[in-house]
């Protein structure tokens, strides 16, 4: 499988799990349930960068940010005081599973996009 195809798939899966996890946070009352046009704009930019700009430097930077956000989600939640309570609550399996999926996919996305950025840097004509 081509490098950019793997990166695009990993980035899309990271976005899917991020949206599922943020929705779960809102349902549990961890995050506020207010309408956020900013979050929708960020999601639209992330999708645009992943689907329209996968071969460009800007697309790689956007996907690097997606990977960073996804990989940071478990770190932020697992350090929380109520993590054990949430894990034991109804739906806790889904909550913990999405954290693991985000950590792995986010790290993979981050590595692939960094590698892609490095490759773009090295292949740039002088």
Secondary structure, DSSP 8 states (H G I E B T S, - for coil): --HHHHHHHHHHHHHHHHHHHHHHHHHHTSS-----HHHHHHHHHHHHHHHT-TTSHHHHHHHHHHHHHHHHHHHHHHTSTTHHHHHHSTTHHHHHHHHHHHHHHHHHHHHHHHHHHHHHHHH---
